[in-house]
Amino acid sequence: MNQLVLQAEVVQIEPLRYTPAGIPLLNVILRHASEQVEAGMKRKVVCEVAAVMLGDLAKKDLKQGAQITARGFLAQRSLKSTQLVMHINHIEILTM
């Protein structure tokens, strides 16, 4: 199973663009910060995740600095890249 749920802050939003098929596409960068327990020890976790939203979701009124919960999956950026990108298929805006 490939499923990712992430609470994060939107730190970067690229301009809306369209795929060759005419589908709206929005690239964003998300920053997550939390404290997790690993091997019985607390660990501070901070990371930035590249994400993409397609279709009607890409047209959502998303603002830089917004706190969100994003649900989706991980995929390679392209056939020639092993870099991972989160594909968001559900988003809940917690604060703007």
C-alpha positions in Angstrom: 0.0 0.0 0.0 1.2 3.5 -0.9 -0.6 6.0 1.3 0.7 9.2 3.0 -1.0 11.5 5.4 0.9 14.6 6.4 0.1 17.7 8.5 2.2 20.5 7.2 2.7 24.2 6.4 2.5 25.3 2.7 5.9 27.1 2.3 6.0 27.5 -1.5 3.4 27.6 -4.3 4.4 27.6 -7.9 2.1 29.3 -10.5 -0.8 27.1 -11.7 0.0 25.4 -15.0 -1.6 22.9 -17.2 -0.6 19.5 -18.5 -0.5 18.9 -22.3 -3.9 17.2 -21.8 -5.2 20.5 -20.3 -5.4 19.3 -16.7 -4.6 22.0 -14.0 -1.5 21.2 -12.1 -0.1 22.9 -9.0 3.3 22.2 -7.5 3.8 23.1 -3.8 6.4 22.5 -1.1 5.2 21.4 2.3 7.1 21.7 5.6 6.3 19.2 8.4 7.6 19.5 12.0 6.7 17.1 14.8 8.0 14.9 17.6 7.9 11.2 16.9 8.8 8.2 19.0 11.4 5.8 17.4 12.9 2.8 19.3 11.4 4.2 22.5 13.1 7.6 22.1 11.6 10.9 21.2 12.9 12.4 18.0 12.3 15.8 16.5 11.3 15.5 12.8 11.5 18.4 10.4 11.3 17.9 6.6 10.2 19.5 3.4 8.2 17.5 0.9 7.6 18.3 -2.8 3.9 17.8 -3.7 1.6 18.1 -6.7 -2.1 18.6 -7.0 -4.0 17.9 -10.2 -7.5 18.7 -11.5 -10.0 20.6 -9.5 -7.8 20.2 -6.4 -5.1 22.3 -8.1 -7.6 25.2 -8.3 -8.3 25.2 -4.6 -7.6 28.6 -2.9 -4.4 27.6 -1.2 -2.2 30.2 0.4 1.4 30.2 1.5 1.6 29.8 5.3 -1.6 27.7 5.4 -1.6 24.7 7.8 -3.0 21.7 6.0 -3.6 18.0 6.3 -2.8 16.3 3.0 -3.6 12.8 1.9 -2.1 11.1 -1.1 0.6 8.8 -2.3 4.3 8.9 -3.3 5.6 8.6 -6.8 8.8 9.2 -8.8 9.1 12.8 -10.1 9.5 11.3 -13.6 10.5 8.2 -15.4 14.2 9.3 -15.3 14.2 10.5 -11.7 14.2 8.6 -8.5 13.2 11.7 -6.5 9.9 11.2 -4.7 6.9 13.6 -4.9 3.7 13.5 -2.9 0.6 13.4 -5.1 -2.2 14.9 -3.1 -5.7 13.6 -3.7 -7.4 15.1 -0.6 -6.6 18.3 1.3 -8.0 19.8 4.4 -7.1 23.4 5.1 -6.7 23.8 8.9 -5.7 27.5 9.0 -5.0 30.1 6.3 
